[in-house]
Amino acid sequence: MDLLGNLGAEDQLTSTRAENSVLQAKVKELAQRVKVLAVENEALKVEVEIYRKEAALPSFSNLALGNSGSDMETEKANDGEAFFRSGNGVFPRQNEVTFRNLHGPANPLTCALSPDDTVLATGGADGQLMLCGWGAVYSPSESPDSVVQSASGIGCEAPVICVAFAPTLRGILAVGCMDGSIYFVQYSSSPGSNGIDLKRTGLPKTLHHKKYVRAVVWSPKGPLVATSSADGTVHLFKVERTGMELSELSVSLVTSLHLPGAVESMIFSDDHLICYARGTAYLSYFEIAKNFGLTKINLNAGTPGTASYEDHVSFAVMDMALYQNKYLALATDISRNIVLDVQDGKQIRNLYGHENDGFSQPKIAWSSNGSYLLGNTQHESCLCVWDIASAQVVERLEGHGQPVRAIYSSQTSDIVITTSFDKAVKFWFPQNESM
């Protein structure tokens, strides 16, 4: 009887395990369906907003009488005329170079290239800023591992969240850290050497942010750098050289801007510093030449003057990328990327097909030809590529083993760089015609 009892218990256990396996598969299937429905739901929200906006436009009879009004003319002029035709398939899609463990066991959190594309900078959770002459990997005597080993590092007092090279000051970059500190670093290298000499100077603690630095950006027109923080402030510094030594770098505070929430993202256009503060429904445009006067560009569709238009907040803008001072791409935390006319904020495209939520770090970058956008997705290790004209994901670039943390698009070439939680830094190039 004991033997039969054991057999019965084993049969019941096997049956239970089989049922659990079926239930787990069903749970995964339902979870995937929930993700799909969430994306579809966000798309429907935007479609409803578009219908509401169209309902508020002048009627056809008014247009026929010649009363089109300036609003209709503006809509026509900003209807995405540059994106009526799909791209030609040329975008960074081939992973040619991979550097692993530049920060040892720590994750690389940010990346950037020098203005001439020769120097790679990465910041890590280990509090290190690493620089290397990445092009050495193409030398017959070098390899990705040897380039990593010869990379130069300099320590900061907290994880390095953002880094940016000065476009007009050769050999200078700015660094923002998790403890709110800001550093300026000078770098130089000798001809024929892979090593890079680094010197660091920190700003006085009175100029630090109270919370972690979210972004560091340089003005394309001059030696002006802005830092933004989760404490709701933006500091603007004028940076000038009085000599070639780092001690002869003059850094002075121009002004501090105080926004109503954590400043999650910002970027310079030719004439403005554009910021997004969490909990707001608009982009803040600060006009540089007019003492940083503020203009608000609302991100909601609908009728201006209504409560839903002015106050409703449905997402946060976590990253921005500008193309030729004409079009601004926004990465949001609701699985939606937006393309705007940078001058008046008119929405040209809404891009879906990926997944991000309030706990994600969505990033966005342009292809050099302006026909494609590249962005990360929260739970996948791929890089999504959107054709802007069709608003469709045309490719998912595989290569990383974990989700992408940061994306950088070169300002002078077709190179795109990604860092990932798999501790790798990858360089992506347009695929060779012969391949």
C-alpha positions as CSV (number, residue, x, y, z in Angstrom):
1,M,0.0,0.0,0.0
2,D,2.9,2.3,0.8
3,L,4.3,1.8,-2.7
4,L,1.0,2.5,-4.3
5,G,0.6,5.6,-2.1
6,N,4.0,6.9,-3.2
7,L,3.2,6.2,-6.8
8,G,-0.1,8.1,-6.4
9,A,1.7,11.1,-4.8
10,E,4.3,11.1,-7.5
11,D,1.6,11.1,-10.2
12,Q,-0.1,13.9,-8.5
13,L,3.1,15.9,-8.2
14,T,3.9,15.3,-11.9
15,S,0.4,16.4,-12.8
16,T,0.7,19.5,-10.7
17,R,4.0,20.4,-12.3
18,A,2.5,20.0,-15.8
19,E,-0.4,22.2,-14.8
20,N,2.0,24.8,-13.4
21,S,4.0,24.8,-16.6
22,V,0.8,25.3,-18.7
23,L,-0.3,28.1,-16.4
24,Q,3.2,29.8,-16.5
25,A,3.1,29.7,-20.3
26,K,-0.4,31.2,-20.2
27,V,0.7,34.0,-17.9
28,K,3.6,34.8,-20.2
29,E,1.2,34.9,-23.1
30,L,-1.2,37.2,-21.3
31,A,1.6,39.5,-20.1
32,Q,2.8,39.9,-23.7
33,R,-0.8,40.6,-24.7
34,V,-1.0,43.3,-22.0
35,K,2.2,44.9,-23.4
36,V,0.7,44.9,-26.9
37,L,-2.6,46.4,-25.6
38,A,-0.7,49.1,-23.7
39,V,1.1,50.2,-26.9
40,E,-2.2,50.1,-28.8
41,N,-3.9,52.1,-26.1
42,E,-1.3,54.9,-26.2
43,A,-1.7,55.0,-30.0
44,L,-5.5,55.3,-29.7
45,K,-5.1,58.2,-27.2
46,V,-3.1,60.1,-29.7
47,E,-5.6,59.3,-32.4
48,V,-8.4,60.7,-30.3
49,E,-6.4,63.9,-29.6
50,I,-5.8,64.3,-33.4
51,Y,-9.6,63.9,-34.0
52,R,-10.3,66.5,-31.3
53,K,-7.8,68.9,-32.9
54,E,-9.2,68.4,-36.3
55,A,-12.7,69.1,-35.0
56,A,-11.5,72.5,-33.7
57,L,-10.1,73.6,-37.2
58,P,-12.1,75.9,-39.5
59,S,-14.8,74.1,-41.5
60,F,-14.6,73.3,-45.2
61,S,-17.3,76.0,-45.9
62,N,-15.2,78.7,-44.2
63,L,-12.1,77.6,-46.2
64,A,-14.1,77.8,-49.4
65,L,-15.0,81.4,-48.6
66,G,-11.4,82.2,-48.2
67,N,-11.4,82.4,-44.4
68,S,-8.7,79.8,-43.9
69,G,-6.9,81.9,-41.2
70,S,-3.3,81.7,-40.1
71,D,-3.8,78.6,-38.1
72,M,-4.6,76.5,-41.1
73,E,-1.7,77.9,-43.0
74,T,0.6,77.1,-40.1
75,E,-0.7,73.5,-40.0
76,K,0.0,73.1,-43.7
77,A,3.5,74.5,-43.4
78,N,4.4,72.2,-40.6
79,D,2.7,69.0,-41.8
80,G,6.0,67.1,-42.0
81,E,6.9,68.0,-45.5
82,A,10.4,66.8,-45.1
83,F,9.1,63.4,-44.2
84,F,6.7,62.6,-47.0
85,R,9.1,60.0,-48.5
86,S,10.5,56.9,-46.7
87,G,14.2,56.8,-46.1
88,N,16.6,55.0,-48.5
89,G,17.6,52.3,-46.0
90,V,20.9,54.0,-45.0
91,F,21.2,54.1,-41.3
92,P,23.6,52.7,-38.7
93,R,22.8,49.0,-38.6
94,Q,26.1,47.1,-38.6
95,N,28.0,46.6,-35.3
96,E,31.6,46.8,-36.3
97,V,33.3,47.6,-33.0
98,T,32.6,46.4,-29.5
99,F,34.4,47.3,-26.3
100,R,33.6,45.2,-23.3
101,N,34.1,46.0,-19.6
102,L,35.6,49.5,-20.1
103,H,34.4,50.0,-16.5
104,G,35.2,46.6,-15.3
105,P,32.3,45.0,-13.5
106,A,30.3,48.3,-13.5
107,N,27.8,49.4,-16.1
108,P,28.6,52.3,-18.5
109,L,25.9,54.9,-18.0
110,T,26.7,57.4,-20.7
111,C,28.9,57.9,-23.8
112,A,30.0,60.6,-26.3
113,L,32.5,61.3,-29.1
114,S,34.9,64.2,-29.4
115,P,34.0,66.7,-32.1
116,D,36.4,65.0,-34.5
117,D,35.1,61.5,-33.6
118,T,38.5,60.3,-32.5
119,V,38.1,60.0,-28.8
120,L,35.4,58.0,-27.0
121,A,34.3,59.0,-23.5
122,T,32.2,56.9,-21.2
123,G,31.0,57.4,-17.7
124,G,30.3,54.5,-15.4
125,A,28.5,53.5,-12.2
126,D,32.0,53.0,-10.8
127,G,32.5,56.8,-10.7
128,Q,35.1,56.7,-13.5
129,L,35.3,58.7,-16.6
130,M,37.1,56.6,-19.3
131,L,38.6,58.0,-22.5
132,C,40.3,56.1,-25.4
133,G,41.4,56.6,-28.9
134,W,38.9,54.0,-30.2
135,G,40.1,54.1,-33.8
136,A,43.2,52.2,-32.8
137,V,41.1,49.0,-33.0
138,Y,41.6,49.1,-36.7
139,S,45.4,48.8,-36.3
140,P,46.8,45.3,-37.1
141,S,48.6,45.3,-33.8
142,E,45.6,46.3,-31.7
143,S,42.3,44.7,-30.7
144,P,39.2,45.8,-28.8
145,D,40.7,44.2,-25.6
146,S,44.0,46.0,-26.0
147,V,42.2,49.4,-26.5
148,V,40.2,48.8,-23.4
149,Q,43.4,48.0,-21.5
150,S,45.1,51.2,-22.7
151,A,42.1,53.4,-22.0
152,S,42.7,56.3,-19.5
153,G,40.5,56.9,-16.6
154,I,40.0,59.6,-14.0
155,G,37.8,59.2,-10.8
156,C,34.9,61.3,-9.8
157,E,33.2,61.1,-6.4
158,A,30.0,59.5,-7.6
159,P,28.7,57.6,-10.7
160,V,29.1,59.5,-13.9
161,I,25.6,60.1,-15.4
162,C,26.3,62.4,-18.3
163,V,29.3,63.7,-20.3
164,A,29.6,66.2,-23.2
165,F,32.6,67.4,-25.3
166,A,32.9,71.1,-25.8
167,P,32.4,71.9,-29.5
168,T,34.5,75.1,-29.6
169,L,37.1,74.4,-26.8
170,R,39.5,71.7,-28.0
171,G,40.4,69.1,-25.4
172,I,37.6,70.0,-22.9
173,L,34.6,68.1,-21.7
174,A,32.0,68.5,-19.0
175,V,30.9,65.8,-16.6
176,G,27.8,65.5,-14.4
177,C,27.5,63.0,-11.5
178,M,24.9,61.4,-9.4
179,D,25.8,63.4,-6.3
180,G,25.1,66.7,-8.2
181,S,28.7,67.5,-8.8
182,I,30.0,69.0,-12.0
183,Y,33.6,68.6,-13.4
184,F,35.5,69.9,-16.3
185,V,38.2,67.6,-17.8
186,Q,41.1,68.4,-20.1
187,Y,42.5,65.6,-22.3
188,S,45.4,65.3,-24.6
189,S,47.3,62.5,-26.4
190,S,50.7,62.1,-28.0
191,P,51.0,61.1,-31.7
192,G,51.3,57.4,-32.0
193,S,50.1,56.7,-28.5
194,N,46.9,55.1,-27.4
195,G,47.1,56.6,-24.0
196,I,45.3,59.9,-23.1
197,D,46.4,62.3,-20.4
198,L,43.6,63.5,-18.2
199,K,43.3,66.4,-15.8
200,R,40.1,67.2,-13.8
201,T,38.9,70.2,-12.0
202,G,35.7,70.4,-10.0
203,L,33.4,73.3,-9.5
204,P,32.9,74.7,-5.9
205,K,30.3,72.9,-4.0
206,T,28.2,76.1,-4.0
207,L,27.7,75.5,-7.7
208,H,26.8,71.9,-7.4
209,H,23.3,70.7,-7.8
210,K,21.5,69.4,-4.7
211,K,20.4,66.2,-6.6
212,Y,21.8,64.1,-9.4
213,V,22.7,65.8,-12.7
214,R,20.4,64.7,-15.5
215,A,22.0,66.4,-18.5
216,V,25.1,68.4,-19.6
217,V,24.8,70.2,-23.0
218,W,27.0,72.7,-24.8
219,S,25.8,75.6,-26.9
220,P,26.8,75.1,-30.6
221,K,27.5,78.8,-31.0
222,G,29.9,79.5,-28.1
223,P,31.5,78.5,-24.8
224,L,28.2,78.2,-22.9
225,V,27.4,75.0,-21.1
226,A,24.2,74.1,-19.2
227,T,23.7,71.5,-16.5
228,S,20.3,70.3,-15.4
229,S,19.3,68.4,-12.3
230,A,16.6,66.4,-10.5
231,D,16.5,69.3,-8.0
232,G,14.6,71.4,-10.7
233,T,17.5,73.8,-11.5
234,V,19.5,74.5,-14.6
235,H,23.0,76.2,-14.2
236,L,24.5,78.0,-17.2
237,F,28.3,78.6,-17.2
238,K,30.5,80.6,-19.5
239,V,33.7,78.6,-20.2
240,E,36.7,80.3,-21.7
241,R,40.5,79.6,-22.0
242,T,43.1,82.1,-20.7
243,G,45.8,79.6,-21.5
244,M,46.4,75.9,-22.4
245,E,46.5,74.5,-18.9
246,L,43.3,73.3,-17.1
247,S,44.1,75.8,-14.3
248,E,43.7,78.5,-16.9
249,L,40.2,77.5,-17.8
250,S,37.8,80.3,-16.8
251,V,34.4,79.0,-15.6
252,S,31.8,81.6,-14.5
253,L,28.2,81.2,-13.6
254,V,26.0,83.1,-16.0
255,T,22.6,82.4,-14.4
256,S,20.5,79.7,-12.7
257,L,17.0,78.8,-13.9
258,H,14.5,77.3,-11.5
259,L,11.8,75.0,-13.0
260,P,8.8,73.5,-11.3
261,G,10.0,69.9,-11.4
262,A,13.0,67.7,-12.0
263,V,14.6,68.8,-15.3
264,E,14.7,65.4,-17.0
265,S,16.1,66.6,-20.4
266,M,17.4,69.6,-22.3
267,I,19.1,70.7,-25.5
268,F,20.4,73.8,-27.2
269,S,19.0,75.0,-30.5
270,D,20.6,78.0,-32.3
271,D,18.6,80.5,-30.3
272,H,17.1,78.7,-27.3
273,L,17.9,76.4,-24.4
274,I,15.0,73.9,-24.5
275,C,14.1,72.1,-21.2
276,Y,11.5,69.7,-19.9
277,A,10.6,69.6,-16.2
278,R,8.7,66.6,-14.9
279,G,5.1,67.2,-14.0
280,T,4.6,69.8,-16.7
281,A,2.7,69.6,-20.0
282,Y,5.1,71.8,-22.0
283,L,8.6,72.4,-23.1
284,S,10.3,75.5,-21.7
285,Y,12.1,77.6,-24.4
286,F,14.6,80.0,-22.9
287,E,15.7,82.6,-25.4
288,I,19.5,83.1,-25.0
289,A,19.8,86.5,-26.6
290,K,16.9,88.0,-24.5
291,N,18.1,87.3,-21.0
292,F,16.6,83.7,-21.1
293,G,13.0,84.9,-21.5
294,L,10.6,82.0,-21.3
295,T,8.2,80.6,-23.9
296,K,6.1,77.5,-23.2
297,I,5.4,75.0,-26.0
298,N,2.5,72.8,-25.0
299,L,2.8,69.1,-25.8
300,N,-0.9,68.3,-25.6
301,A,-3.2,68.2,-28.6
302,G,-6.6,69.9,-28.2
303,T,-8.0,73.4,-27.9
304,P,-5.7,76.1,-26.3
305,G,-7.2,77.7,-23.2
306,T,-9.0,74.5,-22.0
307,A,-7.9,72.8,-18.7
308,S,-7.1,69.6,-20.5
309,Y,-4.9,71.4,-23.0
310,E,-3.0,73.5,-20.4
311,D,-2.7,71.2,-17.5
312,H,-3.0,67.6,-18.4
313,V,0.2,65.7,-18.1
314,S,0.3,62.2,-19.5
315,F,4.1,61.6,-20.0
316,A,7.6,62.9,-19.2
317,V,10.2,63.8,-21.8
318,M,13.3,61.9,-20.9
319,D,15.6,62.6,-23.8
320,M,15.8,65.1,-26.7
321,A,17.7,65.1,-30.0
322,L,17.8,67.9,-32.6
323,Y,18.3,67.6,-36.3
324,Q,19.7,70.6,-38.3
325,N,17.9,73.0,-35.9
326,K,14.6,72.2,-37.6
327,Y,13.2,69.1,-36.0
328,L,13.2,68.0,-32.4
329,A,12.8,64.3,-31.4
330,L,11.5,63.5,-27.9
331,A,11.7,60.2,-26.1
332,T,8.9,59.8,-23.5
333,D,8.2,57.3,-20.7
334,I,4.9,56.0,-22.2
335,S,6.2,54.1,-25.2
336,R,5.9,57.1,-27.5
337,N,8.5,59.1,-29.4
338,I,7.5,62.5,-30.8
339,V,8.9,64.5,-33.7
340,L,8.3,68.3,-33.5
341,D,9.0,71.3,-35.6
342,V,11.5,73.0,-33.3
343,Q,10.4,76.5,-34.1
344,D,6.7,76.3,-33.1
345,G,6.4,72.9,-31.5
346,K,3.9,71.5,-34.0
347,Q,3.8,67.7,-33.7
348,I,4.8,66.0,-37.0
349,R,5.0,62.3,-36.1
350,N,4.3,60.0,-33.2
351,L,6.3,56.8,-33.2
352,Y,5.3,53.6,-31.4
353,G,6.4,49.9,-31.5
354,H,8.7,49.9,-28.4
355,E,8.1,49.8,-24.6
356,N,9.0,52.3,-21.9
357,D,7.4,53.3,-18.6
358,G,7.9,55.6,-15.7
359,F,10.9,53.4,-14.5
360,S,12.7,53.4,-17.8
361,Q,15.4,55.6,-19.3
362,P,14.3,56.1,-22.9
363,K,16.9,57.6,-25.3
364,I,16.7,58.8,-28.9
365,A,19.1,59.7,-31.7
366,W,18.9,60.8,-35.3
367,S,20.5,59.1,-38.3
368,S,22.9,61.5,-40.1
369,N,20.5,61.8,-43.1
370,G,17.5,62.7,-40.9
371,S,15.2,60.0,-42.2
372,Y,15.5,57.7,-39.3
373,L,15.4,57.7,-35.5
374,L,17.0,55.2,-33.2
375,G,15.8,54.5,-29.7
376,N,15.9,51.9,-26.9
377,T,13.2,49.8,-25.5
378,Q,12.8,48.9,-21.8
379,H,12.8,45.1,-21.6
380,E,14.6,44.2,-24.9
381,S,18.3,44.3,-25.7
382,C,17.7,45.7,-29.2
383,L,17.9,49.1,-30.7
384,C,14.7,50.2,-32.5
385,V,14.9,52.0,-35.9
386,W,12.0,54.1,-37.1
387,D,11.4,55.4,-40.6
388,I,10.0,58.8,-39.8
389,A,7.9,59.2,-42.9
390,S,5.9,56.0,-42.3
391,A,6.2,56.1,-38.5
392,Q,7.1,52.4,-38.5
393,V,9.8,50.4,-36.9
394,V,11.8,49.1,-39.9
395,E,14.5,47.2,-38.0
396,R,15.5,46.0,-34.5
397,L,19.2,46.0,-34.2
398,E,20.4,43.0,-32.1
399,G,23.8,42.7,-30.5
400,H,23.6,43.7,-26.9
401,G,22.8,41.1,-24.3
402,Q,20.9,43.5,-22.0
403,P,18.8,46.6,-22.6
404,V,20.5,49.7,-24.0
405,R,21.3,52.4,-21.4
406,A,22.6,55.3,-23.6
407,I,22.7,56.3,-27.3
408,Y,25.0,58.8,-28.9
409,S,24.9,59.9,-32.6
410,S,27.9,61.6,-34.1
411,Q,27.5,65.2,-35.2
412,T,29.9,64.7,-38.1
413,S,29.6,61.1,-39.4
414,D,27.2,58.2,-39.6
415,I,28.5,56.6,-36.3
416,V,26.0,55.7,-33.5
417,I,27.3,54.5,-30.2
418,T,25.3,52.5,-27.6
419,T,26.1,51.4,-24.0
420,S,24.2,48.6,-22.3
421,F,23.6,46.9,-19.0
422,D,25.7,44.1,-20.5
423,K,28.7,46.3,-19.8
424,A,29.5,46.7,-23.5
425,V,30.0,49.8,-25.7
426,K,29.1,49.2,-29.4
427,F,29.8,51.3,-32.5
428,W,27.2,51.0,-35.3
429,F,27.8,52.0,-38.9
430,P,25.7,52.0,-42.1
431,Q,26.0,48.6,-43.7
432,N,28.6,48.4,-46.5
433,E,27.1,48.2,-50.0
434,S,29.0,45.0,-50.8
435,M,27.6,43.2,-47.8
